[in-house]
Amino acid sequence: MIFLLLLIARSKLVPDFALTIHVLNLLVTTFYTRRIPSRAFWWGLQFASSGLMVFLGMWACQWRELKPIAFGGRGKERATGKESTKAGEEGVGLMQGSGTSSSGGAGVYEMVGLAPKDDAV
């Protein structure tokens, strides 16, 4: 199960990988014993193992996919002193503009380096 989490990045690939491992196990067992396994316990164990492997593997990969991504910014828990930083209060990626915005002045995305165009058509 840990190999599924380490080797597979997407949860939709887990069933293919898990069932391929069990088919390879069936082939190796068949070639080693020179016959297809006939015990119901063996088949039940294989079905239970593959079902558990698919379920837990998909759950683990989805859990990892849905974890928040850290972009290297300082979070609120790492801020020193008072937590009065604008980025911590308003969100990542928002910059305070010098003027007012139509959204109530909460924060604006700015295009840096572009001069305003005064062409009247």
C-alpha positions as CSV (number, residue, x, y, z in Angstrom):
1,M,0.0,0.0,0.0
2,I,2.9,2.4,0.8
3,F,4.3,1.6,-2.7
4,L,1.1,2.8,-4.2
5,L,1.3,6.1,-2.5
6,L,5.0,6.6,-3.3
7,L,5.0,5.4,-7.0
8,I,1.6,6.6,-8.2
9,A,0.8,10.3,-8.3
10,R,-2.9,10.0,-9.5
11,S,-5.6,8.1,-7.7
12,K,-7.2,7.0,-10.9
13,L,-4.1,4.9,-11.7
14,V,-4.3,2.9,-8.5
15,P,-6.8,0.2,-9.6
16,D,-4.7,-0.6,-12.7
17,F,-1.5,-0.9,-10.6
18,A,-3.1,-2.9,-7.8
19,L,-4.9,-5.3,-10.1
20,T,-1.7,-5.8,-12.2
21,I,0.2,-6.8,-9.1
22,H,-2.4,-9.4,-8.3
23,V,-2.5,-10.7,-11.9
24,L,1.3,-11.0,-11.8
25,N,1.0,-12.9,-8.5
26,L,-1.4,-15.3,-10.1
27,L,0.9,-15.9,-13.1
28,V,4.0,-16.5,-10.9
29,T,2.0,-18.8,-8.6
30,T,0.6,-20.7,-11.6
31,F,4.0,-21.1,-13.2
32,Y,5.7,-22.1,-9.9
33,T,3.1,-24.8,-9.0
34,R,2.3,-25.7,-12.7
35,R,-1.4,-25.4,-12.1
36,I,-4.0,-22.7,-11.4
37,P,-4.7,-22.3,-7.6
38,S,-7.9,-24.2,-6.7
39,R,-8.3,-23.3,-3.0
40,A,-11.1,-21.0,-2.2
41,F,-9.1,-19.5,0.6
42,W,-6.4,-18.4,-1.8
43,W,-8.9,-16.8,-4.2
44,G,-10.8,-15.1,-1.3
45,L,-7.5,-13.7,0.0
46,Q,-6.6,-12.4,-3.4
47,F,-10.0,-10.7,-3.8
48,A,-9.9,-9.2,-0.3
49,S,-6.3,-8.0,-0.8
50,S,-7.0,-6.4,-4.2
51,G,-10.1,-4.7,-2.9
52,L,-8.4,-3.4,0.2
53,M,-5.4,-2.3,-1.9
54,V,-7.6,-0.4,-4.4
55,F,-9.7,1.3,-1.7
56,L,-6.8,2.3,0.6
57,G,-4.6,3.3,-2.3
58,M,-7.2,5.5,-3.8
59,W,-8.0,7.1,-0.4
60,A,-4.3,7.7,0.3
61,C,-3.6,9.3,-3.2
62,Q,-6.7,11.5,-2.9
63,W,-5.7,12.6,0.5
64,R,-2.2,13.5,-0.8
65,E,-3.7,15.3,-3.8
66,L,-6.0,17.4,-1.7
67,K,-3.4,18.6,0.8
68,P,-2.8,22.3,0.6
69,I,0.2,23.3,-1.4
70,A,2.8,25.6,0.4
71,F,4.3,28.2,-1.9
72,G,7.0,29.3,0.5
73,G,5.1,32.2,2.0
74,R,5.1,32.9,5.7
75,G,1.9,31.6,7.4
76,K,0.2,33.1,10.4
77,E,1.8,30.5,12.7
78,R,5.3,31.5,11.7
79,A,4.8,35.3,11.8
80,T,6.9,37.0,14.5
81,G,5.4,39.6,16.9
82,K,1.9,40.8,16.1
83,E,0.2,39.2,13.1
84,S,-0.3,42.4,11.2
85,T,1.0,41.5,7.8
86,K,-1.3,42.3,4.9
87,A,-0.6,39.0,3.1
88,G,-1.6,37.0,6.2
89,E,-4.8,38.9,6.7
90,E,-6.0,39.3,3.1
91,G,-4.7,36.2,1.4
92,V,-1.9,35.1,-0.9
93,G,-1.4,36.9,-4.2
94,L,-3.3,40.1,-3.3
95,M,-1.5,43.4,-3.4
96,Q,-2.7,46.7,-1.9
97,G,-3.3,49.3,-4.5
98,S,-2.9,53.0,-4.0
99,G,-6.4,53.8,-5.2
100,T,-9.8,52.4,-4.5
101,S,-11.2,49.4,-6.3
102,S,-14.7,48.4,-7.2
103,S,-14.6,45.5,-4.7
104,G,-14.6,47.7,-1.7
105,G,-10.8,48.1,-1.4
106,A,-10.2,44.5,-0.2
107,G,-7.1,44.0,-2.4
108,V,-6.3,44.3,-6.1
109,Y,-4.3,42.4,-8.6
110,E,-2.0,44.8,-10.3
111,M,-0.1,44.7,-13.6
112,V,3.3,46.0,-12.7
113,G,5.3,47.9,-15.4
114,L,2.5,48.9,-17.7
115,A,1.7,52.6,-18.1
116,P,-1.9,53.6,-18.4
117,K,-3.1,54.3,-21.9
118,D,-4.8,57.7,-22.5
119,D,-6.2,57.0,-26.0
120,A,-9.7,58.2,-26.4
121,V,-11.4,56.7,-29.4
